[in-house]
Amino acid sequence: MTPDEMREIILSFPGAEEGESYGAPAYKVHGKFFTRLRREDQSVVLTGVSFDERDMLMEAEPATFHTTPHYKDYPSVLARIETLHPGSFRNFLDRKWREIAPKKLIKEFDAARA
């Protein structure tokens, strides 16, 4: 994936807004953190990932999934966008979006897709 493809997927979620965090593109949904790009390693921050899931992902796909000391105590994983599958990325975001989006927005989104 390229940064432009990443951005397009993120902004396809209702309520997703573009901003900036630590000098890099960041995204929120109704004021709540959704994800951001880490420019230092071209990785996207995926939150809401359990420690067990993170360990499994890093073991299964070490070229894509990793972490840094900063994130070691947070339920999150970093994913290199160059090797992250767009469908997997969308699935991670869908899970996070459903966690932070207003219930009314989720209901409308699901009804439009049915």
N, C-alpha and C positions, 0 to 999 in steps of 0.2 A: 504494500500500500504506500502511497505517497502522502505527504501532509495534506494536499488538496483533497484526496480521496477520503482521508481520515475526517477532515473538516466537513465534507459533504455528508458522510454517514452520521456524524454527531448532530449536525443541524437538521437532519431529517426527523429528529424526535421533537414532538410538539413542546413548545415552551423553552427549547434550548436556545441559549443566548451566548454570544461570543464575547470574550473579555480578555484579560491578561493577568497572569500570575507569574511572579519571578521573571518577568521580561519575556515570557513565552505565551503562546495562545492557551487560553483556558476557557472552559465552558461551564455554565451553570444552567439549572432549570429552576425557574422561579426563585432565584437568589441562592439556591443551594448548589454546592460543588457537584459537578457532573464528572468532569475529567480534564486533563491538561496534557500538553505536549512538553516533554523535557528536551530542550534543545541540545543539552550537553551529550545526550546519547540517542536522540531521535526515538525516544520511547514515550508511550502514552501511559499515564497513571490510571490503573483500574482499581477502584476502591470497592469495598463490600465483598472482598474475596477472603474466605477464611484462611487461617494459617495452614490447615491441612490441604486445602485446595491449592494454595500457593506453592507448597512444597511439591505436590503432585505435578503441577504445571511446569515448574522449573526442572523437575527430573525428566518429565516426558519430552519437553521441548526447550532445552537449555539455550538454543540459538535465538529463541523468541522471548521467553519469560525469564525475568531476573529480578533482583531487588538490590537495594543499597542499604548501608547502615542506617540511614535516615528513616527508611520505611520498615525496618525489621520488627518494630513493635506495633505496627498498624496493620489492620486486615486489608491488605492491598498487595498488588503485584505490578511490576512494570513489564511492558511488552514492547519490543522493538517493532516499529510500524512497518519496516521493510519486509519482515518475515511473518507478521501477524496476518492471519487469514481474515478478509473483510467480514465474512459470515460469523466467525468467532467473535470478532470485535463487536459486531452488531448485537450478538447474544449477550455479551458482557454488559454492554450499554443498556440493553433492554431491561436487564435485571436491576441495574442501578436506577434507571429512569423510573421504574415501577416503585422503587423504594422512596424516591424523593418527589415525584410529581404529585400534584393534587389529585385526589381520587376522582373528581369530576373529569379531569383531563384524561385520565387513564380510561375511564368508562367511554368517553367520546372516541378516543383513539381505537379502542377495541371494537366499538360498534361500527366504525367506518371501515375496519378491516374484515368484518364478518361477511 
